[in-house]
Amino acid sequence: MKSIEQKVIKFADNYKLLQNGEKILIALSGGPDSIFALYFFEKFSKRFGITLAAAHLNHMLRGKQADRDEEFCKRICAEIGIEYYSEKYDVAVFAKQNKISVEEAARKVRYDFLLRVAKNYRFDKIITAHTMDDNAETVLMNLIKGTGLQGIAGIPVQRDNIIRPVLALTKDEIISYLDNYNIEYRVDKSNKDLKYERNFIRHKILPLIKKNLNPSMEQNIFNSSLVFKKASDSLRKLKDEFLVKFVRFGEEYVIIELSGLQAENESLLGEVLKDIVVNHFKKEFEFKDYIKVESLLEKPVGRKVILTSNLEVLKDRKKIYIYPKQNSHGLHLIDVKAGEVKDITGKKISINFIEKDKVKFENNRDHEFISADELDNNFVIRKWQTGDKFFPLGMKKHKNVSDFLLDEKIPAFIKKDQLVLLNRNQIVWIIGLRIDNRFKITEKTKKVIELWII
């Protein structure tokens, strides 16, 4: 048993997981792994110079059994004199409301709870008792799903303030330790339910691998996952540098400079696309999406592909654009009177009279002021049309709206839906971009109109 304890101590020291004087919160389910973590770190709290507390979330998935788990955790903490926090949350309802699996919902709700407790009560770190078995299951599951290098890097030893020192041990070692010291723990019957992906891998696939191929599979996979983690970190660094140098993020679209996808960076395309789709657009990204974009790069300018998440990718001369798939709005003429707010294609456009002394100019194209001395109260909003002209602010000659949008480098998929504001058949504002010079405010201006995109 001493060797098991030394494994965890050495692991925690090697990775510098715990610092003297820290307050540590242990995620306590009542199962063998978290119970081991509770007893182990209580036993060695003086050695590490830490103070402990535990937090238990009742997922309300297993009725009375879940309630008994909660009571068990509360009793154990009271017996060994450790501060205890708990909460109940209906995970099944949360999963249904957010259209995600119960497994995913439970994980999100659990981590939100732990992070909230840690923040509210000023804990420095959270210990989750993931084991070497959990890591093997995660690596294999991610490999099957095709999640890429980051996925097969396994469960991180530390992520922000969450640490996992029990990754040093297998499940068998933990059970052996608890049984040796007659330490009580709970068994979650749902962990044997094969409808859950992880349980199928745990009970059906991994035992066969251990029996027929490698009895030390967990340790070997863990060692490999550490190597993959270093490779993943290196790749992430290169990807982050690429994003800064060659990617521009707009509110409604993302631009990737094709000059960045030279031979030395070509292998980064998949990671860059995944980062953009998942982190910027909050969508799912699949391997077949990568194949679609890779093939698009070989096609003529103007071609586009649609990703599984309903994002469009358009190839331009020197760039590719990524944006939500657009619907045809069929917008014609919309009449607006001064003093009204109109909701158009998801944007609220406001036109109001304002006192001249209240005008405050700012560097905001969505908020403009114009002279109303030569205007009436009746405005029209429509899409720009071929042949439209206006006098851009600061210019004394007219310019085609088409040329203006080209000079502004407005992407083609946005350009076609650009709105203009008219009064007496004259363009007064290319909405969100530029007012007409003929209607700028001067010292002689008497009436002022404020234009807003809200």
One Martini backbone bead per residue (centre of mass of N, CA, C, O) as a GRO file, in nm:
protein
  454
    1MET     BB    1   0.054   0.065  -0.016
    2LYS     BB    2   0.296   0.255  -0.022
    3SER     BB    3   0.333   0.256  -0.333
    4ILE     BB    4   0.070   0.403  -0.395
    5GLU     BB    5   0.130   0.661  -0.239
    6GLN     BB    6   0.400   0.730  -0.386
    7LYS     BB    7   0.283   0.773  -0.664
    8VAL     BB    8   0.113   1.026  -0.596
    9ILE     BB    9   0.331   1.200  -0.473
   10LYS     BB   10   0.523   1.201  -0.718
   11PHE     BB   11   0.320   1.311  -0.922
   12ALA     BB   12   0.254   1.580  -0.776
   13ASP     BB   13   0.549   1.679  -0.772
   14ASN     BB   14   0.629   1.665  -1.074
   15TYR     BB   15   0.365   1.863  -1.151
   16LYS     BB   16   0.304   2.077  -0.935
   17LEU     BB   17  -0.004   2.065  -0.802
   18LEU     BB   18   0.099   2.149  -0.508
   19GLN     BB   19   0.079   2.410  -0.261
   20ASN     BB   20   0.161   2.570   0.000
   21GLY     BB   21  -0.154   2.687   0.143
   22GLU     BB   22  -0.374   2.548  -0.004
   23LYS     BB   23  -0.705   2.528  -0.126
   24ILE     BB   24  -0.896   2.220  -0.145
   25LEU     BB   25  -1.125   2.071  -0.381
   26ILE     BB   26  -1.326   1.780  -0.370
   27ALA     BB   27  -1.466   1.565  -0.590
   28LEU     BB   28  -1.764   1.401  -0.457
   29SER     BB   29  -1.945   1.094  -0.520
   30GLY     BB   30  -1.859   0.804  -0.349
   31GLY     BB   31  -1.670   0.666  -0.501
   32PRO     BB   32  -1.363   0.519  -0.503
   33ASP     BB   33  -1.191   0.752  -0.623
   34SER     BB   34  -1.288   0.994  -0.440
   35ILE     BB   35  -1.239   0.851  -0.169
   36PHE     BB   36  -0.942   0.822  -0.201
   37ALA     BB   37  -0.877   1.123  -0.228
   38LEU     BB   38  -0.985   1.205   0.045
   39TYR     BB   39  -0.807   1.019   0.231
   40PHE     BB   40  -0.529   1.081   0.118
   41PHE     BB   41  -0.529   1.405   0.153
   42GLU     BB   42  -0.585   1.392   0.454
   43LYS     BB   43  -0.332   1.229   0.536
   44PHE     BB   44  -0.134   1.443   0.345
   45SER     BB   45  -0.181   1.750   0.419
   46LYS     BB   46   0.084   1.821   0.571
   47ARG     BB   47   0.283   1.743   0.350
   48PHE     BB   48   0.144   1.966   0.143
   49GLY     BB   49   0.001   2.213   0.292
   50ILE     BB   50  -0.322   2.158   0.313
   51THR     BB   51  -0.668   2.230   0.262
   52LEU     BB   52  -0.995   2.077   0.299
   53ALA     BB   53  -1.270   1.993   0.073
   54ALA     BB   54  -1.610   1.905  -0.028
   55ALA     BB   55  -1.806   1.815  -0.334
   56HIS     BB   56  -2.159   1.748  -0.408
   57LEU     BB   57  -2.355   1.616  -0.684
   58ASN     BB   58  -2.696   1.581  -0.746
   59HIS     BB   59  -2.840   1.457  -1.049
   60MET     BB   60  -3.123   1.313  -1.036
   61LEU     BB   61  -3.107   0.996  -1.182
   62ARG     BB   62  -3.141   0.770  -0.910
   63GLY     BB   63  -3.297   0.871  -0.686
   64LYS     BB   64  -3.243   0.721  -0.386
   65GLN     BB   65  -2.950   0.653  -0.453
   66ALA     BB   66  -2.855   0.948  -0.478
   67ASP     BB   67  -2.934   1.029  -0.189
   68ARG     BB   68  -2.744   0.822  -0.051
   69ASP     BB   69  -2.484   0.939  -0.160
   70GLU     BB   70  -2.513   1.214  -0.027
   71GLU     BB   71  -2.524   1.112   0.268
   72PHE     BB   72  -2.254   0.967   0.264
   73CYS     BB   73  -2.072   1.214   0.209
   74LYS     BB   74  -2.158   1.372   0.455
   75ARG     BB   75  -2.067   1.162   0.670
   76ILE     BB   76  -1.768   1.130   0.597
   77CYS     BB   77  -1.690   1.428   0.642
   78ALA     BB   78  -1.775   1.436   0.939
   79GLU     BB   79  -1.584   1.207   1.045
   80ILE     BB   80  -1.307   1.367   0.925
   81GLY     BB   81  -1.345   1.687   0.925
   82ILE     BB   82  -1.489   1.798   0.648
   83GLU     BB   83  -1.584   2.018   0.442
   84TYR     BB   84  -1.926   2.056   0.301
   85TYR     BB   85  -2.076   2.042  -0.030
   86SER     BB   86  -2.411   2.081  -0.183
   87GLU     BB   87  -2.623   1.970  -0.469
   88LYS     BB   88  -2.913   1.997  -0.676
   89TYR     BB   89  -2.970   1.855  -1.019
   90ASP     BB   90  -3.159   1.834  -1.316
   91VAL     BB   91  -3.010   1.682  -1.577
   92ALA     BB   92  -3.236   1.579  -1.765
   93VAL     BB   93  -3.361   1.857  -1.817
   94PHE     BB   94  -3.107   1.996  -1.924
   95ALA     BB   95  -3.064   1.808  -2.166
   96LYS     BB   96  -3.336   1.869  -2.306
   97GLN     BB   97  -3.310   2.182  -2.330
   98ASN     BB   98  -3.005   2.145  -2.485
   99LYS     BB   99  -2.976   1.895  -2.670
  100ILE     BB  100  -2.824   1.670  -2.491
  101SER     BB  101  -2.661   1.452  -2.333
  102VAL     BB  102  -2.644   1.327  -2.022
  103GLU     BB  103  -2.338   1.316  -2.004
  104GLU     BB  104  -2.283   1.611  -2.090
  105ALA     BB  105  -2.463   1.746  -1.880
  106ALA     BB  106  -2.326   1.636  -1.625
  107ARG     BB  107  -2.051   1.760  -1.677
  108LYS     BB  108  -2.131   2.058  -1.690
  109VAL     BB  109  -2.279   2.084  -1.418
  110ARG     BB  110  -2.046   1.986  -1.239
  111TYR     BB  111  -1.831   2.202  -1.317
  112ASP     BB  112  -1.998   2.450  -1.247
  113PHE     BB  113  -2.023   2.380  -0.949
  114LEU     BB  114  -1.722   2.363  -0.872
  115LEU     BB  115  -1.640   2.649  -0.968
  116ARG     BB  116  -1.838   2.802  -0.787
  117VAL     BB  117  -1.736   2.705  -0.513
  118ALA     BB  118  -1.440   2.793  -0.550
  119LYS     BB  119  -1.505   3.094  -0.583
  120ASN     BB  120  -1.688   3.155  -0.329
  121TYR     BB  121  -1.454   2.994  -0.124
  122ARG     BB  122  -1.154   3.016  -0.216
  123PHE     BB  123  -1.030   2.802  -0.402
  124ASP     BB  124  -0.747   2.705  -0.573
  125LYS     BB  125  -0.836   2.393  -0.612
  126ILE     BB  126  -0.934   2.099  -0.806
  127ILE     BB  127  -1.020   1.759  -0.743
  128THR     BB  128  -1.016   1.498  -0.977
  129ALA     BB  129  -1.055   1.127  -0.980
  130HIS     BB  130  -0.888   1.041  -1.218
  131THR     BB  131  -0.777   0.766  -1.398
  132MET     BB  132  -0.608   0.556  -1.602
  133ASP     BB  133  -0.871   0.433  -1.711
  134ASP     BB  134  -1.008   0.693  -1.801
  135ASN     BB  135  -0.791   0.766  -2.006
  136ALA     BB  136  -0.817   0.516  -2.189
  137GLU     BB  137  -1.113   0.563  -2.263
  138THR     BB  138  -1.077   0.844  -2.388
  139VAL     BB  139  -0.874   0.776  -2.609
  140LEU     BB  140  -1.044   0.558  -2.752
  141MET     BB  141  -1.299   0.729  -2.803
  142ASN     BB  142  -1.153   0.953  -2.970
  143LEU     BB  143  -1.037   0.770  -3.186
  144ILE     BB  144  -1.310   0.667  -3.294
  145LYS     BB  145  -1.425   0.971  -3.349
  146GLY     BB  146  -1.201   1.171  -3.454
  147THR     BB  147  -1.056   1.429  -3.268
  148GLY     BB  148  -0.759   1.409  -3.270
  149LEU     BB  149  -0.480   1.494  -3.099
  150GLN     BB  150  -0.620   1.613  -2.848
  151GLY     BB  151  -0.792   1.358  -2.782
  152ILE     BB  152  -0.533   1.150  -2.755
  153ALA     BB  153  -0.413   1.310  -2.500
  154GLY     BB  154  -0.636   1.314  -2.305
  155ILE     BB  155  -0.626   1.368  -1.973
  156PRO     BB  156  -0.542   1.630  -1.804
  157VAL     BB  157  -0.356   1.698  -1.529
  158GLN     BB  158  -0.398   2.013  -1.609
  159ARG     BB  159  -0.670   2.269  -1.588
  160ASP     BB  160  -0.600   2.521  -1.453
  161ASN     BB  161  -0.766   2.451  -1.137
  162ILE     BB  162  -0.753   2.149  -1.241
  163ILE     BB  163  -0.670   1.840  -1.083
  164ARG     BB  164  -0.504   1.487  -1.145
  165PRO     BB  165  -0.336   1.279  -0.934
  166VAL     BB  166  -0.487   0.985  -0.991
  167LEU     BB  167  -0.354   0.914  -1.273
  168ALA     BB  168  -0.132   0.719  -1.137
  169LEU     BB  169  -0.381   0.519  -1.121
  170THR     BB  170  -0.558   0.239  -1.099
  171LYS     BB  171  -0.845   0.091  -1.018
  172ASP     BB  172  -0.722  -0.160  -0.878
  173GLU     BB  173  -0.546   0.000  -0.675
  174ILE     BB  174  -0.780   0.143  -0.532
  175ILE     BB  175  -0.941  -0.102  -0.437
  176SER     BB  176  -0.710  -0.230  -0.279
  177TYR     BB  177  -0.673   0.001  -0.078
  178LEU     BB  178  -0.961   0.016   0.042
  179ASP     BB  179  -0.977  -0.282   0.133
  180ASN     BB  180  -0.730  -0.283   0.323
  181TYR     BB  181  -0.875  -0.029   0.501
  182ASN     BB  182  -1.186  -0.045   0.510
  183ILE     BB  183  -1.313   0.147   0.291
  184GLU     BB  184  -1.587   0.311   0.214
  185TYR     BB  185  -1.816   0.277  -0.074
  186ARG     BB  186  -1.974   0.351  -0.371
  187VAL     BB  187  -2.207   0.211  -0.623
  188ASP     BB  188  -2.271   0.281  -0.957
  189LYS     BB  189  -2.495   0.123  -1.161
  190SER     BB  190  -2.468   0.303  -1.425
  191ASN     BB  191  -2.167   0.201  -1.491
  192LYS     BB  192  -2.312  -0.073  -1.637
  193ASP     BB  193  -2.449   0.082  -1.863
  194LEU     BB  194  -2.431   0.022  -2.217
  195LYS     BB  195  -2.561   0.293  -2.335
  196TYR     BB  196  -2.294   0.400  -2.256
  197GLU     BB  197  -2.004   0.451  -2.409
  198ARG     BB  198  -1.798   0.419  -2.179
  199ASN     BB  199  -1.909   0.145  -2.072
  200PHE     BB  200  -1.855  -0.020  -2.325
  201ILE     BB  201  -1.550   0.016  -2.320
  202ARG     BB  202  -1.499  -0.079  -2.025
  203HIS     BB  203  -1.660  -0.379  -2.046
  204LYS     BB  204  -1.579  -0.480  -2.357
  205ILE     BB  205  -1.299  -0.377  -2.474
  206LEU     BB  206  -1.065  -0.354  -2.259
  207PRO     BB  207  -1.060  -0.647  -2.152
  208LEU     BB  208  -0.966  -0.771  -2.424
  209ILE     BB  209  -0.700  -0.620  -2.449
  210LYS     BB  210  -0.576  -0.716  -2.180
  211LYS     BB  211  -0.600  -1.025  -2.235
  212ASN     BB  212  -0.477  -1.036  -2.555
  213LEU     BB  213  -0.241  -0.791  -2.556
  214ASN     BB  214  -0.238  -0.582  -2.275
  215PRO     BB  215  -0.216  -0.564  -1.928
  216SER     BB  216  -0.065  -0.254  -1.949
  217MET     BB  217  -0.241  -0.047  -2.106
  218GLU     BB  218  -0.284   0.206  -1.925
  219GLN     BB  219   0.014   0.290  -1.907
  220ASN     BB  220   0.077   0.307  -2.210
  221ILE     BB  221  -0.140   0.517  -2.281
  222PHE     BB  222  -0.043   0.733  -2.088
  223ASN     BB  223   0.237   0.771  -2.209
  224SER     BB  224   0.131   0.846  -2.493
  225SER     BB  225  -0.047   1.092  -2.408
  226LEU     BB  226   0.196   1.267  -2.323
  227VAL     BB  227   0.314   1.287  -2.606
  228PHE     BB  228   0.059   1.402  -2.743
  229LYS     BB  229   0.048   1.658  -2.570
  230LYS     BB  230   0.307   1.788  -2.674
  231ALA     BB  231   0.219   1.791  -2.970
  232SER     BB  232  -0.042   1.954  -2.923
  233ASP     BB  233   0.095   2.208  -2.807
  234SER     BB  234   0.262   2.272  -3.058
  235LEU     BB  235   0.024   2.296  -3.254
  236ARG     BB  236  -0.126   2.519  -3.100
  237LYS     BB  237   0.089   2.733  -3.129
  238LEU     BB  238   0.084   2.744  -3.439
  239LYS     BB  239  -0.216   2.808  -3.464
  240ASP     BB  240  -0.216   3.076  -3.303
  241GLU     BB  241  -0.021   3.220  -3.495
  242PHE     BB  242  -0.200   3.195  -3.744
  243LEU     BB  243  -0.451   3.348  -3.637
  244VAL     BB  244  -0.303   3.621  -3.603
  245LYS     BB  245  -0.178   3.646  -3.905
  246PHE     BB  246  -0.436   3.504  -4.109
  247VAL     BB  247  -0.686   3.595  -3.921
  248ARG     BB  248  -1.023   3.738  -3.946
  249PHE     BB  249  -1.263   3.874  -3.717
  250GLY     BB  250  -1.599   3.896  -3.743
  251GLU     BB  251  -1.925   3.903  -3.662
  252GLU     BB  252  -2.022   3.723  -3.945
  253TYR     BB  253  -1.711   3.656  -4.012
  254VAL     BB  254  -1.430   3.476  -4.164
  255ILE     BB  255  -1.082   3.528  -4.249
  256ILE     BB  256  -0.857   3.357  -4.475
  257GLU     BB  257  -0.537   3.365  -4.571
  258LEU     BB  258  -0.388   3.200  -4.834
  259SER     BB  259  -0.085   3.273  -4.776
  260GLY     BB  260  -0.074   3.082  -4.513
  261LEU     BB  261  -0.110   2.809  -4.709
  262GLN     BB  262   0.156   2.687  -4.715
  263ALA     BB  263   0.342   2.414  -4.692
  264GLU     BB  264   0.416   2.464  -4.377
  265ASN     BB  265   0.079   2.515  -4.312
  266GLU     BB  266  -0.117   2.298  -4.432
  267SER     BB  267  -0.151   2.113  -4.168
  268LEU     BB  268  -0.332   2.343  -4.011
  269LEU     BB  269  -0.617   2.361  -4.130
  270GLY     BB  270  -0.787   2.177  -3.946
  271GLU     BB  271  -0.730   2.330  -3.676
  272VAL     BB  272  -0.832   2.606  -3.768
  273LEU     BB  273  -1.121   2.528  -3.844
  274LYS     BB  274  -1.203   2.411  -3.573
  275ASP     BB  275  -1.161   2.667  -3.406
  276ILE     BB  276  -1.362   2.846  -3.558
  277VAL     BB  277  -1.621   2.672  -3.540
  278VAL     BB  278  -1.621   2.615  -3.228
  279ASN     BB  279  -1.531   2.905  -3.095
  280HIS     BB  280  -1.687   3.118  -3.279
  281PHE     BB  281  -1.966   2.957  -3.381
  282LYS     BB  282  -2.056   2.712  -3.202
  283LYS     BB  283  -1.978   2.443  -3.364
  284GLU     BB  284  -1.956   2.163  -3.542
  285PHE     BB  285  -1.670   1.947  -3.637
  286GLU     BB  286  -1.579   1.760  -3.922
  287PHE     BB  287  -1.383   1.581  -4.130
  288LYS     BB  288  -1.556   1.637  -4.389
  289ASP     BB  289  -1.510   1.943  -4.375
  290TYR     BB  290  -1.211   1.942  -4.435
  291ILE     BB  291  -1.234   1.810  -4.715
  292LYS     BB  292  -1.403   2.033  -4.845
  293VAL     BB  293  -1.196   2.266  -4.809
  294GLU     BB  294  -0.955   2.136  -4.946
  295SER     BB  295  -1.100   2.115  -5.226
  296LEU     BB  296  -1.165   2.421  -5.261
  297LEU     BB  297  -0.867   2.522  -5.307
  298GLU     BB  298  -0.877   2.384  -5.615
  299LYS     BB  299  -1.083   2.589  -5.695
  300PRO     BB  300  -1.243   2.831  -5.818
  301VAL     BB  301  -1.341   3.132  -5.797
  302GLY     BB  302  -1.661   3.139  -5.611
  303ARG     BB  303  -1.662   2.893  -5.464
  304LYS     BB  304  -1.861   2.665  -5.253
  305VAL     BB  305  -1.931   2.537  -4.920
  306ILE     BB  306  -2.116   2.316  -4.698
  307LEU     BB  307  -2.144   2.258  -4.382
  308THR     BB  308  -2.287   2.068  -4.130
  309SER     BB  309  -2.337   2.356  -3.963
  310ASN     BB  310  -2.431   2.576  -4.185
  311LEU     BB  311  -2.173   2.666  -4.320
  312GLU     BB  312  -1.997   2.885  -4.529
  313VAL     BB  313  -1.747   2.849  -4.798
  314LEU     BB  314  -1.550   3.101  -4.963
  315LYS     BB  315  -1.375   3.159  -5.259
  316ASP     BB  316  -1.121   3.375  -5.321
  317ARG     BB  317  -0.837   3.501  -5.434
  318LYS     BB  318  -0.693   3.550  -5.115
  319LYS     BB  319  -0.950   3.410  -4.981
  320ILE     BB  320  -1.153   3.284  -4.711
  321TYR     BB  321  -1.496   3.244  -4.624
  322ILE     BB  322  -1.681   3.238  -4.309
  323TYR     BB  323  -2.040   3.166  -4.281
  324PRO     BB  324  -2.355   3.184  -4.246
  325LYS     BB  325  -2.613   3.067  -4.391
  326GLN     BB  326  -2.805   3.228  -4.633
  327ASN     BB  327  -3.098   3.398  -4.670
  328SER     BB  328  -3.345   3.515  -4.863
  329HIS     BB  329  -3.517   3.819  -4.802
  330GLY     BB  330  -3.678   3.989  -5.014
  331LEU     BB  331  -3.607   4.292  -5.022
  332HIS     BB  332  -3.747   4.604  -5.066
  333LEU     BB  333  -3.957   4.840  -4.954
  334ILE     BB  334  -3.913   5.055  -4.660
  335ASP     BB  335  -4.097   5.246  -4.457
  336VAL     BB  336  -3.978   5.545  -4.274
  337LYS     BB  337  -4.018   5.735  -3.992
  338ALA     BB  338  -3.952   5.971  -3.799
  339GLY     BB  339  -3.936   5.793  -3.481
  340GLU     BB  340  -3.863   5.512  -3.583
  341VAL     BB  341  -3.846   5.144  -3.558
  342LYS     BB  342  -3.677   4.892  -3.750
  343ASP     BB  343  -3.703   4.545  -3.834
  344ILE     BB  344  -3.413   4.423  -4.024
  345THR     BB  345  -3.264   4.141  -4.065
  346GLY     BB  346  -3.204   4.160  -3.734
  347LYS     BB  347  -3.224   4.479  -3.742
  348LYS     BB  348  -3.226   4.787  -3.571
  349ILE     BB  349  -3.367   5.093  -3.704
  350SER     BB  350  -3.301   5.435  -3.617
  351ILE     BB  351  -3.508   5.745  -3.639
  352ASN     BB  352  -3.411   6.074  -3.504
  353PHE     BB  353  -3.464   6.355  -3.355
  354ILE     BB  354  -3.219   6.615  -3.257
  355GLU     BB  355  -3.039   6.812  -3.080
  356LYS     BB  356  -2.756   6.973  -3.165
  357ASP     BB  357  -2.624   6.989  -2.864
  358LYS     BB  358  -2.638   6.647  -2.850
  359VAL     BB  359  -2.408   6.601  -3.030
  360LYS     BB  360  -2.187   6.298  -3.049
  361PHE     BB  361  -1.907   6.215  -3.182
  362GLU     BB  362  -1.809   5.888  -3.312
  363ASN     BB  363  -1.638   5.576  -3.372
  364ASN     BB  364  -1.943   5.483  -3.529
  365ARG     BB  365  -2.117   5.336  -3.792
  366ASP     BB  366  -2.396   5.281  -3.618
  367HIS     BB  367  -2.357   5.606  -3.547
  368GLU     BB  368  -2.536   5.885  -3.675
  369PHE     BB  369  -2.531   6.223  -3.824
  370ILE     BB  370  -2.774   6.447  -3.980
  371SER     BB  371  -2.897   6.667  -4.197
  372ALA     BB  372  -3.256   6.792  -4.218
  373ASP     BB  373  -3.306   7.052  -4.395
  374GLU     BB  374  -3.349   6.868  -4.688
  375LEU     BB  375  -3.565   6.696  -4.534
  376ASP     BB  376  -3.797   6.463  -4.457
  377ASN     BB  377  -3.996   6.215  -4.276
  378ASN     BB  378  -3.943   6.022  -4.532
  379PHE     BB  379  -3.823   5.693  -4.550
  380VAL     BB  380  -3.600   5.450  -4.715
  381ILE     BB  381  -3.549   5.096  -4.730
  382ARG     BB  382  -3.283   4.919  -4.910
  383LYS     BB  383  -3.126   4.770  -5.146
  384TRP     BB  384  -2.886   4.793  -5.340
  385GLN     BB  385  -2.820   4.916  -5.675
  386THR     BB  386  -2.758   4.930  -5.983
  387GLY     BB  387  -2.645   5.277  -6.013
  388ASP     BB  388  -2.585   5.369  -5.751
  389LYS     BB  389  -2.539   5.693  -5.587
  390PHE     BB  390  -2.289   5.889  -5.399
  391PHE     BB  391  -2.151   6.109  -5.137
  392PRO     BB  392  -1.898   6.058  -4.971
  393LEU     BB  393  -1.763   6.138  -4.696
  394GLY     BB  394  -1.533   6.397  -4.811
  395MET     BB  395  -1.679   6.421  -5.095
  396LYS     BB  396  -1.758   6.599  -5.419
  397LYS     BB  397  -1.802   6.325  -5.557
  398HIS     BB  398  -1.943   6.080  -5.701
  399LYS     BB  399  -2.032   5.726  -5.627
  400ASN     BB  400  -2.045   5.411  -5.664
  401VAL     BB  401  -2.156   5.173  -5.460
  402SER     BB  402  -1.997   4.939  -5.575
  403ASP     BB  403  -1.715   5.075  -5.543
  404PHE     BB  404  -1.729   5.132  -5.243
  405LEU     BB  405  -1.755   4.834  -5.148
  406LEU     BB  406  -1.491   4.746  -5.274
  407ASP     BB  407  -1.304   4.945  -5.115
  408GLU     BB  408  -1.417   4.819  -4.832
  409LYS     BB  409  -1.405   4.505  -4.852
  410ILE     BB  410  -1.675   4.367  -4.914
  411PRO     BB  411  -1.812   4.087  -4.916
  412ALA     BB  412  -2.013   3.939  -5.141
  413PHE     BB  413  -2.226   3.811  -4.933
  414ILE     BB  414  -2.280   4.106  -4.813
  415LYS     BB  415  -2.311   4.308  -5.046
  416LYS     BB  416  -2.594   4.205  -5.165
  417ASP     BB  417  -2.735   4.310  -4.864
  418GLN     BB  418  -2.698   4.602  -4.871
  419LEU     BB  419  -2.804   4.890  -4.712
  420VAL     BB  420  -3.020   5.176  -4.772
  421LEU     BB  421  -3.085   5.529  -4.718
  422LEU     BB  422  -3.371   5.726  -4.806
  423ASN     BB  423  -3.443   6.071  -4.940
  424ARG     BB  424  -3.584   6.184  -5.202
  425ASN     BB  425  -3.410   5.965  -5.376
  426GLN     BB  426  -3.168   5.984  -5.169
  427ILE     BB  427  -2.871   5.897  -5.045
  428VAL     BB  428  -2.773   5.915  -4.688
  429TRP     BB  429  -2.708   5.593  -4.622
  430ILE     BB  430  -2.474   5.348  -4.571
  431ILE     BB  431  -2.549   5.112  -4.374
  432GLY     BB  432  -2.277   5.105  -4.148
  433LEU     BB  433  -2.060   5.308  -4.321
  434ARG     BB  434  -2.191   5.584  -4.485
  435ILE     BB  435  -2.243   5.906  -4.538
  436ASP     BB  436  -2.358   6.178  -4.698
  437ASN     BB  437  -2.205   6.479  -4.765
  438ARG     BB  438  -2.478   6.652  -4.809
  439PHE     BB  439  -2.564   6.559  -4.482
  440LYS     BB  440  -2.382   6.708  -4.317
  441ILE     BB  441  -2.275   6.873  -4.043
  442THR     BB  442  -2.302   7.218  -3.980
  443GLU     BB  443  -2.319   7.541  -3.874
  444LYS     BB  444  -2.605   7.573  -4.040
  445THR     BB  445  -2.745   7.366  -3.896
  446LYS     BB  446  -3.077   7.295  -3.756
  447LYS     BB  447  -3.143   6.995  -3.830
  448VAL     BB  448  -3.138   6.669  -3.661
  449ILE     BB  449  -3.038   6.329  -3.729
  450GLU     BB  450  -3.053   6.010  -3.579
  451LEU     BB  451  -2.855   5.713  -3.640
  452TRP     BB  452  -2.937   5.359  -3.584
  453ILE     BB  453  -2.784   5.051  -3.482
  454ILE     BB  454  -2.917   4.809  -3.245
   0.00000   0.00000   0.00000
